[in-house]
Amino acid sequence: MFKKKPTASEVDGVQYRRAKLWQIICYACNGLVGMSVYSLIGMASYSASIGYGITTAAVGIILTCSRILDGITDPLLAFVYDRVNTKFGKLRILLVAGYLIEALALYGMFTGFSSKGLGLPVFALLYIVYIIGYTITNMTAQTIPAIMTNDPRQRPTIGV
């Protein structure tokens, strides 16, 4: 009566890896956490101005220089990324490490060292630490969809 729609593996004869629904949902939560951190770091200039006494122009220079630093840290961390191999896998360790580094830097930036009179050097250092955590997290998160599934019918649903 009803004919079952063939899977992609049946159509082209290739054995595909498919992600489970809960894995796709967990990957989407990774994006939610990333956007939450991104929203918080958008307030960094306010923290620098109010909590560290740094002028707005100096904050702009720090944030611009950190983008230049990002161009240096990306290839260096990619070198490290290729060499990570633990019994828990590469992705879990790097995601957790990246989020912990980001969380520690943001805690220090907004709460731990704010309003203590430490000024520009401490804020710049905390922002650099944040950039390193951000790079680790995003490099890892970009590789997850390709590892989760290679099914051409499922691949577009991973990023939604």
Phi, psi and omega in degrees: 000294178258129179268129180289136179291131181290148177283167179297325178295321179289327182290310186250002174076013178258140178273115183260148169275135178237139177275147176280160182301318181295329178291322178294320179295317178296323177295322177296324177296328176301319177294324178297315179296318179299318179290328176296315178295319180298319178296320180292318182290341174296341178266006183300324181294326177292318178297318180297319182288311185277314187276335184242353178071031181263137180292158182298322179296318179295322177298318178300320178293317179300313182293324177292316179295330179292331175291324175294317177300323179300325177292338177270317183289330182302307179294325179294317179287332174295323176298315178293318181306317181293338184260357178282126177206103181240172179291343177268359182093175182275315188292314182300311183297314183290322177296313180295316179298316180298315179294323178295318178297314177300314182297317179296318179295317180292321177299313178296322183291319186261333186233304189302314184246357181292143178062030177250003178077024184273336171072204190302312184300319182290317179298316180297318178297315179297323179291323176296317178298318176301315181300320179295314177298319179298317180296315179299313182297313184287324175300317181291315182296330179290336181270346185299312183302320181293331180278325183294315184209147171239012179286121183297338178277332182266332185307318179295337182280344183294317184275359184280000000 
